[in-house]
Amino acid sequence: ADLPLSAVGFMPVLRELDLRENRIAEVPPTLLQACPFLEVLNLEQNCISVPSLDFRNCRLSSLRLGLNALEYLPTLAPLTRLGEVSLFSLHISQCGQRPDPMQRFLPLPVTSRLLTPKGDTSLLPFTKEAKADVKATMSLLFRSSSSFHPLLASMLATLCDDATFIEHLAEYRNGAAFRHILAMCQVAEPVSLYGCVALSRTVRSEDNARVLLSLQCAERLLE
């Protein structure tokens, strides 16, 4: 079912909107403009494949799209206040203050959890059993620059500190994961800084280092 904008109306004082488990397939793009002070939007466990929300000039600090079969990820860059997001089976939340400017190569402190209809569990330490659960999420992130957001970049940098997760990165076709990390290193701060953290942790594996050196885009980064 579609969510008509008239069902929400213009609610300038609304701060939180919980629409989970409503079989919603489509959300009006201007929903956030109709609710300009909305801070929390929960659309988990619906039937959304293409979230066409316009995130410009909004105040969202929490966006929950988990447990939807997403085919597309909208640009999250305008969400400068975002501290919590869920996509597919993955939930990421900031769990502390931003690093001191003198420690600029430390990612945001985040927690990553696996979502299921029955509850959620920590993603770290990463296990081989978790691979299937995160593959759809990671595949979406690795093929889209929409994931170039400090929260998601910090999540990736944090996961790259886990040896089992680093091995998992090599399984993505044509080096997609490594290309994505290299691309992150070439955008604006702080995403580029967190991308560099992820890159430095990834090359602890000799096999991964060889793959990175074989990618032509690695040469541009070294320049």
C-alpha positions in Angstrom: 0.0 0.0 0.0 1.1 3.6 -0.5 1.2 6.2 2.2 -0.8 9.2 1.0 0.6 12.5 2.2 -2.9 13.4 3.3 -2.6 10.7 6.0 0.1 12.7 7.6 -0.8 16.2 6.6 1.2 19.2 7.5 2.5 18.6 11.0 5.2 21.3 11.8 5.5 20.2 15.4 5.7 16.4 14.9 9.0 15.0 16.2 8.6 11.2 15.8 6.7 9.1 13.3 6.5 5.3 13.7 5.1 3.5 10.7 6.7 0.1 11.1 4.9 -3.1 10.1 2.2 -1.4 7.9 2.9 -3.0 4.5 3.8 0.4 3.1 5.3 0.1 -0.4 5.8 3.8 -1.2 6.3 6.9 0.9 5.6 10.4 -0.5 8.9 12.1 -1.4 7.8 15.3 0.4 7.0 13.6 3.7 9.9 15.3 5.5 8.9 18.7 4.1 5.4 18.2 5.5 7.0 17.5 8.9 9.9 19.9 8.9 10.8 19.2 12.6 10.7 15.4 12.4 13.7 13.8 14.1 12.8 10.1 14.2 11.3 8.2 11.2 10.7 4.5 11.6 9.7 2.6 8.4 11.0 -0.8 9.4 9.3 -4.1 8.3 7.4 -2.7 5.4 7.4 -3.4 1.6 9.6 -0.5 0.5 12.0 -1.1 -2.3 12.8 2.4 -3.5 12.7 5.0 -0.7 12.3 8.3 -2.6 12.5 10.6 0.4 13.9 14.1 -0.1 16.4 14.6 2.8 17.3 18.2 2.1 16.8 20.7 4.9 15.4 18.1 7.4 16.3 17.4 11.0 16.3 13.6 11.1 18.6 12.1 13.7 17.1 8.6 13.3 16.2 6.9 10.1 15.0 3.2 10.2 14.5 1.5 6.9 15.6 -2.0 8.1 13.9 -5.2 7.1 12.8 -3.8 3.8 13.9 -5.3 0.5 15.7 -2.1 -0.6 16.9 -1.8 -4.2 18.1 1.7 -4.0 19.7 3.9 -1.3 18.9 7.6 -1.4 21.6 10.2 -0.8 22.1 10.4 3.0 24.7 13.2 2.8 22.2 16.0 3.7 21.4 14.2 7.0 24.1 16.0 9.0 22.3 15.2 12.3 22.0 11.5 11.7 23.1 9.3 14.6 21.1 6.2 13.9 20.2 4.3 10.7 19.0 0.8 9.8 19.2 -0.8 6.3 18.1 -4.3 5.4 19.3 -6.4 8.4 21.9 -3.9 9.7 21.4 -1.3 12.4 24.1 1.4 13.1 24.0 3.9 15.9 26.5 6.4 17.2 27.4 5.5 20.8 29.6 8.4 21.8 31.0 11.8 21.1 32.8 12.7 17.8 36.6 12.2 18.1 38.7 15.2 19.2 40.0 17.2 16.2 43.5 16.2 17.2 42.5 12.5 16.8 40.9 13.1 13.4 41.8 9.6 12.0 39.5 7.9 14.6 36.1 7.1 13.3 32.9 7.9 15.1 32.2 5.5 18.0 29.4 3.3 16.6 27.6 0.0 17.3 26.5 -2.3 14.6 23.8 -4.8 15.1 22.0 -7.5 13.1 18.2 -7.0 12.9 15.7 -9.8 12.8 11.9 -9.7 13.3 12.5 -11.4 16.7 15.2 -9.0 17.9 18.7 -7.9 17.2 22.2 -9.1 18.1 25.7 -7.5 18.0 27.5 -7.8 14.6 30.9 -7.9 16.3 32.8 -10.1 16.7 32.0 -10.9 13.1 31.2 -14.5 12.4 31.0 -16.6 9.2 27.3 -17.1 10.0 26.8 -13.4 9.8 28.0 -13.2 6.1 24.6 -14.1 4.6 22.8 -11.7 6.9 24.9 -8.7 5.9 25.6 -9.5 2.2 22.5 -7.7 0.8 23.2 -4.6 2.9 26.9 -4.4 2.0 26.2 -5.1 -1.7 23.9 -2.1 -1.7 26.4 0.1 0.1 29.3 -0.9 -2.1 27.6 0.0 -5.3 26.3 3.4 -4.2 28.0 6.7 -3.3 24.9 7.4 -1.3 26.6 5.5 1.5 29.3 8.3 1.8 28.0 9.5 5.1 30.1 9.8 8.3 27.9 7.3 10.2 28.1 4.6 7.5 31.8 5.3 6.8 32.6 4.9 10.6 30.6 1.7 10.7 32.8 0.3 7.8 36.0 1.5 9.5 35.0 -0.2 12.7 34.1 -3.5 11.0 37.4 -3.4 9.2 39.1 -3.8 12.6 37.8 -7.4 12.7 39.9 -10.0 10.9 37.0 -12.2 9.9 35.1 -9.2 8.3 38.2 -8.2 6.4 38.3 -11.7 4.9 34.6 -11.3 4.0 35.4 -8.2 1.9 37.4 -10.2 -0.6 34.3 -12.1 -1.6 32.6 -9.2 -3.3 32.8 -9.5 -7.1 35.5 -7.6 -9.0 36.9 -6.0 -5.8 33.7 -4.0 -5.3 34.4 -3.5 -1.5 38.0 -2.4 -2.0 37.0 0.0 -4.8 34.3 1.5 -2.6 36.8 2.1 0.3 39.2 3.7 -2.1 36.5 5.9 -3.5 35.6 7.0 0.1 39.2 8.1 0.6 38.8 10.6 -2.3 35.7 12.5 -1.1 35.4 15.3 1.4 36.2 15.1 5.1 35.3 13.4 7.4 34.2 10.5 5.1 37.7 10.5 3.5 39.3 10.3 6.9 37.2 7.3 7.9 37.8 5.7 4.6 41.5 6.0 5.2 41.0 4.3 8.5 39.1 1.4 6.8 41.8 1.2 4.1 44.7 1.0 6.6 42.9 -1.8 8.5 42.1 -3.7 5.4 45.7 -3.9 4.1 46.7 -5.8 7.3 45.8 -8.8 5.2 48.5 -9.5 2.6 45.9 -11.0 0.2 43.8 -7.8 0.5 46.9 -5.6 0.0 47.7 -7.5 -3.3 44.1 -7.0 -4.5 44.3 -3.3 -3.7 47.6 -2.9 -5.6 46.0 -4.6 -8.6 43.3 -2.0 -8.8 44.1 0.9 -11.1 42.2 3.3 -8.8 44.7 2.7 -6.1 47.3 4.5 -8.1 45.2 7.7 -8.2 44.9 7.6 -4.5 48.7 7.4 -4.0 49.1 10.4 -6.3 
